[in-house]
Amino acid sequence: MQTNPTSSLDLPAPIASYFANETTDSQAVARCFTEDALVVDERHEHRGRAAIAAWNADATAKFSFNTELLAAETDGACTTVRAKVTGNFPGSSIELRYRFTLAGDLIARLEITP
């Protein structure tokens, strides 16, 4: 399980850290977020660092996957990252959009959609 970032992507530090840790360290992923952050994935909401850590730990326990970052756009506090995710999950391989909203040096919201 790993993330293969494209070297040409210039991501804000908390987003780069999110992708660097998404398959290896759920607590490090949670520390990328504000205390009351919201993650929306597969139409389910996960609010707060503890819930975000549990969501990430659950995903990595169920599936092995690789994330290849394809492109990123930043508009103010919002950054959208397009990525190809492959692994042993139903529907693999899929291109996803990760819509991050930053609050200072942390992620306040992440919405993941196909």
N, CA, C and O atoms as CSV, one atom per row, in Angstrom:
chain,resi,resn,atom,element,x,y,z
A,1,MET,N,N,0.847,-1.162,0.000
A,1,MET,CA,C,0.000,0.000,0.000
A,1,MET,C,C,0.894,1.225,0.000
A,1,MET,O,O,1.732,1.393,0.886
A,2,GLN,N,N,0.715,2.071,-0.986
A,2,GLN,CA,C,1.545,3.258,-1.050
A,2,GLN,C,C,0.915,4.315,-1.918
A,2,GLN,O,O,-0.001,4.054,-2.697
A,3,THR,N,N,1.427,5.511,-1.764
A,3,THR,CA,C,1.043,6.616,-2.621
A,3,THR,C,C,2.230,6.932,-3.507
A,3,THR,O,O,3.362,7.021,-3.031
A,4,ASN,N,N,1.977,7.099,-4.787
A,4,ASN,CA,C,3.016,7.450,-5.735
A,4,ASN,C,C,2.768,8.860,-6.222
A,4,ASN,O,O,2.153,9.048,-7.272
A,5,PRO,N,N,3.238,9.867,-5.477
A,5,PRO,CA,C,2.975,11.233,-5.905
A,5,PRO,C,C,3.739,11.576,-7.168
A,5,PRO,O,O,4.868,11.132,-7.378
A,6,THR,N,N,3.103,12.369,-7.995
A,6,THR,CA,C,3.757,12.876,-9.182
A,6,THR,C,C,4.664,14.013,-8.732
A,6,THR,O,O,4.205,14.947,-8.074
A,7,SER,N,N,5.938,13.945,-9.079
A,7,SER,CA,C,6.906,14.907,-8.558
A,7,SER,C,C,6.590,16.342,-8.956
A,7,SER,O,O,7.031,17.276,-8.286
A,8,SER,N,N,5.844,16.534,-10.022
A,8,SER,CA,C,5.558,17.891,-10.475
A,8,SER,C,C,4.409,18.549,-9.716
A,8,SER,O,O,4.162,19.740,-9.900
A,9,LEU,N,N,3.703,17.803,-8.868
A,9,LEU,CA,C,2.596,18.390,-8.118
A,9,LEU,C,C,3.133,19.175,-6.928
A,9,LEU,O,O,3.939,18.665,-6.149
A,10,ASP,N,N,2.687,20.403,-6.796
A,10,ASP,CA,C,3.087,21.252,-5.683
A,10,ASP,C,C,1.902,21.344,-4.738
A,10,ASP,O,O,1.035,22.202,-4.900
A,11,LEU,N,N,1.866,20.456,-3.746
A,11,LEU,CA,C,0.732,20.384,-2.837
A,11,LEU,C,C,1.033,21.116,-1.538
A,11,LEU,O,O,2.173,21.111,-1.073
A,12,PRO,N,N,0.011,21.753,-0.940
A,12,PRO,CA,C,0.193,22.318,0.392
A,12,PRO,C,C,0.644,21.220,1.367
A,12,PRO,O,O,0.273,20.056,1.210
A,13,ALA,N,N,1.430,21.588,2.354
A,13,ALA,CA,C,2.048,20.625,3.272
A,13,ALA,C,C,1.070,19.630,3.899
A,13,ALA,O,O,1.378,18.438,3.916
A,14,PRO,N,N,-0.095,20.050,4.418
A,14,PRO,CA,C,-0.964,19.051,5.047
A,14,PRO,C,C,-1.532,18.037,4.050
A,14,PRO,O,O,-1.795,16.890,4.412
A,15,ILE,N,N,-1.721,18.456,2.804
A,15,ILE,CA,C,-2.236,17.542,1.778
A,15,ILE,C,C,-1.142,16.565,1.366
A,15,ILE,O,O,-1.400,15.373,1.201
A,16,ALA,N,N,0.065,17.062,1.201
A,16,ALA,CA,C,1.188,16.175,0.897
A,16,ALA,C,C,1.370,15.152,2.010
A,16,ALA,O,O,1.616,13.978,1.736
A,17,SER,N,N,1.251,15.583,3.260
A,17,SER,CA,C,1.380,14.680,4.401
A,17,SER,C,C,0.251,13.651,4.422
A,17,SER,O,O,0.477,12.481,4.731
A,18,TYR,N,N,-0.960,14.090,4.093
A,18,TYR,CA,C,-2.093,13.156,4.014
A,18,TYR,C,C,-1.766,12.014,3.058
A,18,TYR,O,O,-1.895,10.845,3.420
A,19,PHE,N,N,-1.345,12.344,1.844
A,19,PHE,CA,C,-1.059,11.301,0.860
A,19,PHE,C,C,0.173,10.481,1.243
A,19,PHE,O,O,0.225,9.287,0.948
A,20,ALA,N,N,1.145,11.082,1.879
A,20,ALA,CA,C,2.346,10.350,2.287
A,20,ALA,C,C,2.035,9.294,3.343
A,20,ALA,O,O,2.730,8.283,3.440
A,21,ASN,N,N,0.980,9.534,4.141
A,21,ASN,CA,C,0.665,8.637,5.254
A,21,ASN,C,C,-0.616,7.837,5.095
A,21,ASN,O,O,-0.935,7.021,5.959
A,22,GLU,N,N,-1.364,8.048,4.011
A,22,GLU,CA,C,-2.720,7.488,3.932
A,22,GLU,C,C,-2.777,5.970,4.030
A,22,GLU,O,O,-3.797,5.436,4.465
A,23,THR,N,N,-1.735,5.259,3.649
A,23,THR,CA,C,-1.774,3.798,3.701
A,23,THR,C,C,-0.882,3.214,4.791
A,23,THR,O,O,-0.778,1.994,4.915
A,24,THR,N,N,-0.236,4.070,5.584
A,24,THR,CA,C,0.718,3.541,6.560
A,24,THR,C,C,0.504,3.996,7.989
A,24,THR,O,O,0.930,3.301,8.911
A,25,ASP,N,N,-0.143,5.140,8.216
A,25,ASP,CA,C,-0.205,5.686,9.574
A,25,ASP,C,C,-1.487,6.504,9.760
A,25,ASP,O,O,-1.528,7.690,9.432
A,26,SER,N,N,-2.509,5.870,10.279
A,26,SER,CA,C,-3.807,6.532,10.453
A,26,SER,C,C,-3.740,7.710,11.411
A,26,SER,O,O,-4.447,8.700,11.221
A,27,GLN,N,N,-2.903,7.621,12.436
A,27,GLN,CA,C,-2.774,8.733,13.377
A,27,GLN,C,C,-2.107,9.930,12.705
A,27,GLN,O,O,-2.497,11.072,12.950
A,28,ALA,N,N,-1.106,9.680,11.862
A,28,ALA,CA,C,-0.469,10.776,11.121
A,28,ALA,C,C,-1.459,11.412,10.159
A,28,ALA,O,O,-1.454,12.630,9.985
A,29,VAL,N,N,-2.307,10.604,9.532
A,29,VAL,CA,C,-3.355,11.141,8.666
A,29,VAL,C,C,-4.260,12.059,9.485
A,29,VAL,O,O,-4.541,13.181,9.063
A,30,ALA,N,N,-4.711,11.605,10.631
A,30,ALA,CA,C,-5.624,12.398,11.463
A,30,ALA,C,C,-4.989,13.721,11.886
A,30,ALA,O,O,-5.683,14.733,11.987
A,31,ARG,N,N,-3.689,13.725,12.131
A,31,ARG,CA,C,-3.005,14.962,12.550
A,31,ARG,C,C,-2.925,15.992,11.428
A,31,ARG,O,O,-2.582,17.146,11.684
A,32,CYS,N,N,-3.231,15.604,10.194
A,32,CYS,CA,C,-3.276,16.556,9.076
A,32,CYS,C,C,-4.527,17.426,9.128
A,32,CYS,O,O,-4.619,18.424,8.414
A,33,PHE,N,N,-5.491,17.053,9.968
A,33,PHE,CA,C,-6.805,17.684,10.013
A,33,PHE,C,C,-6.988,18.531,11.271
A,33,PHE,O,O,-6.324,18.318,12.286
A,34,THR,N,N,-7.906,19.496,11.179
A,34,THR,CA,C,-8.300,20.257,12.355
A,34,THR,C,C,-9.048,19.325,13.311
A,34,THR,O,O,-9.499,18.250,12.917
A,35,GLU,N,N,-9.174,19.747,14.568
A,35,GLU,CA,C,-9.846,18.918,15.582
A,35,GLU,C,C,-11.271,18.544,15.174
A,35,GLU,O,O,-11.723,17.434,15.454
A,36,ASP,N,N,-11.982,19.464,14.515
A,36,ASP,CA,C,-13.387,19.225,14.159
A,36,ASP,C,C,-13.593,19.024,12.657
A,36,ASP,O,O,-14.686,19.259,12.143
A,37,ALA,N,N,-12.550,18.594,11.957
A,37,ALA,CA,C,-12.610,18.426,10.499
A,37,ALA,C,C,-13.668,17.405,10.099
A,37,ALA,O,O,-14.099,16.571,10.895
A,38,LEU,N,N,-14.066,17.503,8.841
A,38,LEU,CA,C,-15.052,16.595,8.276
A,38,LEU,C,C,-14.476,15.927,7.038
A,38,LEU,O,O,-13.935,16.590,6.152
A,39,VAL,N,N,-14.601,14.587,6.989
A,39,VAL,CA,C,-14.280,13.821,5.785
A,39,VAL,C,C,-15.571,13.205,5.284
A,39,VAL,O,O,-16.308,12.588,6.053
A,40,VAL,N,N,-15.851,13.369,3.995
A,40,VAL,CA,C,-17.002,12.741,3.361
A,40,VAL,C,C,-16.460,11.778,2.322
A,40,VAL,O,O,-15.824,12.189,1.352
A,41,ASP,N,N,-16.716,10.489,2.531
A,41,ASP,CA,C,-16.242,9.448,1.628
A,41,ASP,C,C,-17.348,8.416,1.469
A,41,ASP,O,O,-17.906,7.940,2.458
A,42,GLU,N,N,-17.659,8.078,0.249
A,42,GLU,CA,C,-18.741,7.122,-0.049
A,42,GLU,C,C,-20.031,7.513,0.663
A,42,GLU,O,O,-20.743,6.664,1.200
A,43,ARG,N,N,-20.317,8.811,0.657
A,43,ARG,CA,C,-21.527,9.393,1.244
A,43,ARG,C,C,-21.622,9.221,2.756
A,43,ARG,O,O,-22.697,9.403,3.329
A,44,HIS,N,N,-20.532,8.879,3.402
A,44,HIS,CA,C,-20.495,8.778,4.860
A,44,HIS,C,C,-19.635,9.907,5.399
A,44,HIS,O,O,-18.601,10.251,4.825
A,45,GLU,N,N,-20.081,10.481,6.521
A,45,GLU,CA,C,-19.353,11.574,7.149
A,45,GLU,C,C,-18.555,11.064,8.342
A,45,GLU,O,O,-19.028,10.238,9.123
A,46,HIS,N,N,-17.342,11.573,8.462
A,46,HIS,CA,C,-16.449,11.233,9.567
A,46,HIS,C,C,-15.956,12.566,10.126
A,46,HIS,O,O,-15.199,13.275,9.462
A,47,ARG,N,N,-16.380,12.909,11.337
A,47,ARG,CA,C,-16.071,14.224,11.904
A,47,ARG,C,C,-15.146,14.082,13.106
A,47,ARG,O,O,-15.388,13.285,14.013
A,48,GLY,N,N,-14.084,14.877,13.085
A,48,GLY,CA,C,-13.127,14.895,14.188
A,48,GLY,C,C,-11.972,13.939,13.942
A,48,GLY,O,O,-12.087,12.973,13.189
A,49,ARG,N,N,-10.856,14.235,14.597
A,49,ARG,CA,C,-9.636,13.452,14.367
A,49,ARG,C,C,-9.788,11.971,14.703
A,49,ARG,O,O,-9.276,11.123,13.972
A,50,ALA,N,N,-10.476,11.646,15.787
A,50,ALA,CA,C,-10.630,10.227,16.164
A,50,ALA,C,C,-11.417,9.478,15.091
A,50,ALA,O,O,-11.051,8.363,14.720
A,51,ALA,N,N,-12.483,10.075,14.596
A,51,ALA,CA,C,-13.296,9.430,13.561
A,51,ALA,C,C,-12.516,9.314,12.256
A,51,ALA,O,O,-12.641,8.320,11.541
A,52,ILE,N,N,-11.721,10.321,11.947
A,52,ILE,CA,C,-10.925,10.292,10.716
A,52,ILE,C,C,-9.849,9.212,10.807
A,52,ILE,O,O,-9.608,8.495,9.835
A,53,ALA,N,N,-9.206,9.091,11.957
A,53,ALA,CA,C,-8.209,8.028,12.144
A,53,ALA,C,C,-8.857,6.655,12.007
A,53,ALA,O,O,-8.285,5.759,11.386
A,54,ALA,N,N,-10.057,6.484,12.588
A,54,ALA,CA,C,-10.759,5.199,12.504
A,54,ALA,C,C,-11.162,4.892,11.066
A,54,ALA,O,O,-11.028,3.753,10.617
A,55,TRP,N,N,-11.655,5.900,10.336
A,55,TRP,CA,C,-12.021,5.731,8.922
A,55,TRP,C,C,-10.822,5.282,8.105
A,55,TRP,O,O,-10.917,4.342,7.317
A,56,ASN,N,N,-9.694,5.953,8.293
A,56,ASN,CA,C,-8.495,5.608,7.533
A,56,ASN,C,C,-7.983,4.214,7.919
A,56,ASN,O,O,-7.603,3.434,7.046
A,57,ALA,N,N,-7.971,3.902,9.201
A,57,ALA,CA,C,-7.506,2.588,9.661
A,57,ALA,C,C,-8.390,1.480,9.105
A,57,ALA,O,O,-7.892,0.425,8.711
A,58,ASP,N,N,-9.685,1.711,9.072
A,58,ASP,CA,C,-10.625,0.729,8.543
A,58,ASP,C,C,-10.366,0.470,7.055
A,58,ASP,O,O,-10.340,-0.679,6.615
A,59,ALA,N,N,-10.177,1.539,6.290
A,59,ALA,CA,C,-9.932,1.391,4.847
A,59,ALA,C,C,-8.646,0.610,4.585
A,59,ALA,O,O,-8.616,-0.265,3.720
A,60,THR,N,N,-7.590,0.924,5.324
A,60,THR,CA,C,-6.315,0.248,5.082
A,60,THR,C,C,-6.301,-1.175,5.620
A,60,THR,O,O,-5.515,-2.001,5.156
A,61,ALA,N,N,-7.161,-1.475,6.595
A,61,ALA,CA,C,-7.259,-2.848,7.097
A,61,ALA,C,C,-8.025,-3.734,6.112
A,61,ALA,O,O,-7.709,-4.914,5.957
A,62,LYS,N,N,-9.029,-3.161,5.451
A,62,LYS,CA,C,-9.854,-3.922,4.515
A,62,LYS,C,C,-9.186,-4.144,3.168
A,62,LYS,O,O,-9.320,-5.213,2.571
A,63,PHE,N,N,-8.465,-3.130,2.687
A,63,PHE,CA,C,-7.975,-3.160,1.312
A,63,PHE,C,C,-6.513,-2.749,1.224
A,63,PHE,O,O,-6.026,-1.931,2.006
A,64,SER,N,N,-5.829,-3.337,0.255
A,64,SER,CA,C,-4.512,-2.859,-0.144
A,64,SER,C,C,-4.731,-2.003,-1.379
A,64,SER,O,O,-5.446,-2.403,-2.299
A,65,PHE,N,N,-4.119,-0.826,-1.402
A,65,PHE,CA,C,-4.314,0.042,-2.556
A,65,PHE,C,C,-3.122,0.963,-2.750
A,65,PHE,O,O,-2.355,1.239,-1.828
A,66,ASN,N,N,-2.999,1.425,-3.977
A,66,ASN,CA,C,-1.989,2.406,-4.367
A,66,ASN,C,C,-2.704,3.620,-4.913
A,66,ASN,O,O,-3.717,3.497,-5.602
A,67,THR,N,N,-2.178,4.796,-4.608
A,67,THR,CA,C,-2.744,6.041,-5.093
A,67,THR,C,C,-1.701,6.739,-5.955
A,67,THR,O,O,-0.602,7.052,-5.498
A,68,GLU,N,N,-2.065,6.974,-7.203
A,68,GLU,CA,C,-1.192,7.700,-8.119
A,68,GLU,C,C,-1.777,9.086,-8.331
A,68,GLU,O,O,-2.845,9.227,-8.927
A,69,LEU,N,N,-1.084,10.109,-7.848
A,69,LEU,CA,C,-1.566,11.474,-7.993
A,69,LEU,C,C,-1.372,11.919,-9.432
A,69,LEU,O,O,-0.280,11.797,-9.987
A,70,LEU,N,N,-2.440,12.439,-10.036
A,70,LEU,CA,C,-2.422,12.814,-11.444
A,70,LEU,C,C,-2.341,14.315,-11.671
A,70,LEU,O,O,-1.594,14.773,-12.536
A,71,ALA,N,N,-3.103,15.082,-10.903
A,71,ALA,CA,C,-3.160,16.529,-11.111
A,71,ALA,C,C,-3.708,17.191,-9.857
A,71,ALA,O,O,-4.383,16.564,-9.042
A,72,ALA,N,N,-3.399,18.475,-9.726
A,72,ALA,CA,C,-3.915,19.246,-8.596
A,72,ALA,C,C,-4.188,20.673,-9.035
A,72,ALA,O,O,-3.449,21.247,-9.836
A,73,GLU,N,N,-5.264,21.238,-8.496
A,73,GLU,CA,C,-5.625,22.638,-8.731
A,73,GLU,C,C,-5.905,23.278,-7.388
A,73,GLU,O,O,-6.586,22.692,-6.546
A,74,THR,N,N,-5.389,24.469,-7.181
A,74,THR,CA,C,-5.648,25.202,-5.944
A,74,THR,C,C,-6.342,26.503,-6.270
A,74,THR,O,O,-5.936,27.236,-7.172
A,75,ASP,N,N,-7.405,26.780,-5.517
A,75,ASP,CA,C,-8.140,28.033,-5.646
A,75,ASP,C,C,-8.400,28.531,-4.230
A,75,ASP,O,O,-9.342,28.087,-3.574
A,76,GLY,N,N,-7.572,29.443,-3.765
A,76,GLY,CA,C,-7.694,29.935,-2.394
A,76,GLY,C,C,-7.388,28.830,-1.410
A,76,GLY,O,O,-6.324,28.214,-1.472
A,77,ALA,N,N,-8.321,28.572,-0.496
A,77,ALA,CA,C,-8.135,27.550,0.530
A,77,ALA,C,C,-8.513,26.155,0.045
A,77,ALA,O,O,-8.368,25.183,0.786
A,78,CYS,N,N,-8.995,26.048,-1.192
A,78,CYS,CA,C,-9.448,24.752,-1.718
A,78,CYS,C,C,-8.441,24.190,-2.716
A,78,CYS,O,O,-7.977,24.887,-3.618
A,79,THR,N,N,-8.120,22.929,-2.533
A,79,THR,CA,C,-7.257,22.210,-3.465
A,79,THR,C,C,-7.962,20.931,-3.870
A,79,THR,O,O,-8.411,20.161,-3.021
A,80,THR,N,N,-8.058,20.709,-5.179
A,80,THR,CA,C,-8.633,19.469,-5.695
A,80,THR,C,C,-7.513,18.657,-6.315
A,80,THR,O,O,-6.774,19.141,-7.174
A,81,VAL,N,N,-7.397,17.407,-5.864
A,81,VAL,CA,C,-6.387,16.487,-6.379
A,81,VAL,C,C,-7.111,15.363,-7.106
A,81,VAL,O,O,-8.033,14.750,-6.568
A,82,ARG,N,N,-6.684,15.104,-8.326
A,82,ARG,CA,C,-7.197,13.978,-9.097
A,82,ARG,C,C,-6.190,12.847,-8.964
A,82,ARG,O,O,-4.989,13.052,-9.137
A,83,ALA,N,N,-6.690,11.638,-8.651
A,83,ALA,CA,C,-5.796,10.504,-8.425
A,83,ALA,C,C,-6.406,9.216,-8.954
A,83,ALA,O,O,-7.624,9.035,-8.959
A,84,LYS,N,N,-5.534,8.334,-9.396
A,84,LYS,CA,C,-5.942,6.992,-9.821
A,84,LYS,C,C,-5.626,6.052,-8.664
A,84,LYS,O,O,-4.484,5.967,-8.211
A,85,VAL,N,N,-6.660,5.344,-8.191
A,85,VAL,CA,C,-6.505,4.432,-7.062
A,85,VAL,C,C,-6.744,3.016,-7.561
A,85,VAL,O,O,-7.782,2.727,-8.158
A,86,THR,N,N,-5.778,2.133,-7.315
A,86,THR,CA,C,-5.884,0.736,-7.710
A,86,THR,C,C,-5.610,-0.128,-6.485
A,86,THR,O,O,-4.840,0.243,-5.600
A,87,GLY,N,N,-6.257,-1.286,-6.457
A,87,GLY,CA,C,-6.048,-2.186,-5.334
A,87,GLY,C,C,-6.994,-3.362,-5.386
A,87,GLY,O,O,-7.548,-3.690,-6.435
A,88,ASN,N,N,-7.172,-3.994,-4.238
A,88,ASN,CA,C,-8.011,-5.179,-4.152
A,88,ASN,C,C,-9.408,-4.851,-3.623
A,88,ASN,O,O,-9.953,-5.590,-2.803
A,89,PHE,N,N,-9.979,-3.758,-4.085
A,89,PHE,CA,C,-11.321,-3.344,-3.677
A,89,PHE,C,C,-12.259,-3.416,-4.876
A,89,PHE,O,O,-11.808,-3.323,-6.017
A,90,PRO,N,N,-13.550,-3.579,-4.635
A,90,PRO,CA,C,-14.506,-3.624,-5.738
A,90,PRO,C,C,-14.443,-2.334,-6.552
A,90,PRO,O,O,-14.414,-1.240,-5.988
A,91,GLY,N,N,-14.422,-2.462,-7.869
A,91,GLY,CA,C,-14.392,-1.306,-8.737
A,91,GLY,C,C,-12.996,-0.789,-9.052
A,91,GLY,O,O,-12.848,0.242,-9.709
A,92,SER,N,N,-11.972,-1.498,-8.589
A,92,SER,CA,C,-10.595,-1.061,-8.860
A,92,SER,C,C,-10.319,-1.227,-10.344
A,92,SER,O,O,-10.741,-2.219,-10.936
A,93,SER,N,N,-9.696,-0.384,-10.892
A,93,SER,CA,C,-9.071,0.891,-10.630
A,93,SER,C,C,-10.091,1.998,-10.879
A,93,SER,O,O,-10.970,1.884,-11.733
A,94,ILE,N,N,-9.944,3.081,-10.101
A,94,ILE,CA,C,-10.899,4.179,-10.194
A,94,ILE,C,C,-10.157,5.505,-10.097
A,94,ILE,O,O,-9.151,5.621,-9.397
A,95,GLU,N,N,-10.665,6.489,-10.802
A,95,GLU,CA,C,-10.116,7.841,-10.671
A,95,GLU,C,C,-11.005,8.592,-9.691
A,95,GLU,O,O,-12.224,8.645,-9.853
A,96,LEU,N,N,-10.377,9.170,-8.672
A,96,LEU,CA,C,-11.107,9.896,-7.637
A,96,LEU,C,C,-10.670,11.351,-7.591
A,96,LEU,O,O,-9.560,11.702,-7.991
A,97,ARG,N,N,-11.573,12.186,-7.093
A,97,ARG,CA,C,-11.267,13.588,-6.834
A,97,ARG,C,C,-11.292,13.781,-5.318
A,97,ARG,O,O,-12.265,13.445,-4.641
A,98,TYR,N,N,-10.212,14.322,-4.820
A,98,TYR,CA,C,-10.082,14.651,-3.402
A,98,TYR,C,C,-10.180,16.166,-3.306
A,98,TYR,O,O,-9.292,16.877,-3.775
A,99,ARG,N,N,-11.257,16.665,-2.699
A,99,ARG,CA,C,-11.453,18.107,-2.561
A,99,ARG,C,C,-11.130,18.499,-1.116
A,99,ARG,O,O,-11.894,18.216,-0.193
A,100,PHE,N,N,-10.005,19.142,-0.947
A,100,PHE,CA,C,-9.524,19.566,0.364
A,100,PHE,C,C,-9.845,21.032,0.589
A,100,PHE,O,O,-9.708,21.847,-0.323
A,101,THR,N,N,-10.271,21.372,1.797
A,101,THR,CA,C,-10.403,22.758,2.221
A,101,THR,C,C,-9.478,22.941,3.416
A,101,THR,O,O,-9.579,22.223,4.411
A,102,LEU,N,N,-8.579,23.909,3.305
A,102,LEU,CA,C,-7.615,24.156,4.369
A,102,LEU,C,C,-8.093,25.246,5.301
A,102,LEU,O,O,-8.818,26.159,4.905
A,103,ALA,N,N,-7.673,25.132,6.546
A,103,ALA,CA,C,-7.855,26.180,7.547
A,103,ALA,C,C,-6.478,26.375,8.163
A,103,ALA,O,O,-6.055,25.606,9.025
A,104,GLY,N,N,-5.798,27.394,7.719
A,104,GLY,CA,C,-4.418,27.586,8.159
A,104,GLY,C,C,-3.547,26.468,7.620
A,104,GLY,O,O,-3.519,26.218,6.415
A,105,ASP,N,N,-2.839,25.801,8.509
A,105,ASP,CA,C,-1.913,24.739,8.122
A,105,ASP,C,C,-2.508,23.343,8.267
A,105,ASP,O,O,-1.769,22.360,8.292
A,106,LEU,N,N,-3.828,23.242,8.363
A,106,LEU,CA,C,-4.481,21.947,8.527
A,106,LEU,C,C,-5.664,21.822,7.567
A,106,LEU,O,O,-6.152,22.813,7.024
A,107,ILE,N,N,-6.104,20.599,7.376
A,107,ILE,CA,C,-7.258,20.313,6.516
A,107,ILE,C,C,-8.526,20.420,7.367
A,107,ILE,O,O,-8.633,19.774,8.409
A,108,ALA,N,N,-9.473,21.225,6.927
A,108,ALA,CA,C,-10.749,21.372,7.632
A,108,ALA,C,C,-11.827,20.467,7.042
A,108,ALA,O,O,-12.765,20.077,7.737
A,109,ARG,N,N,-11.690,20.135,5.754
A,109,ARG,CA,C,-12.704,19.314,5.083
A,109,ARG,C,C,-12.051,18.574,3.928
A,109,ARG,O,O,-11.195,19.111,3.226
A,110,LEU,N,N,-12.475,17.327,3.747
A,110,LEU,CA,C,-12.069,16.524,2.603
A,110,LEU,C,C,-13.292,15.794,2.093
A,110,LEU,O,O,-13.980,15.106,2.846
A,111,GLU,N,N,-13.557,15.951,0.808
A,111,GLU,CA,C,-14.632,15.202,0.165
A,111,GLU,C,C,-14.015,14.400,-0.980
A,111,GLU,O,O,-13.340,14.945,-1.853
A,112,ILE,N,N,-14.269,13.089,-0.949
A,112,ILE,CA,C,-13.717,12.183,-1.955
A,112,ILE,C,C,-14.873,11.685,-2.826
A,112,ILE,O,O,-15.838,11.103,-2.333
A,113,THR,N,N,-14.749,11.932,-4.146
A,113,THR,CA,C,-15.807,11.536,-5.086
A,113,THR,C,C,-15.191,10.938,-6.350
A,113,THR,O,O,-14.048,11.234,-6.698
A,114,PRO,N,N,-15.969,10.090,-7.033
A,114,PRO,CA,C,-15.485,9.572,-8.314
A,114,PRO,C,C,-15.462,10.648,-9.388
A,114,PRO,O,O,-15.080,10.377,-10.526
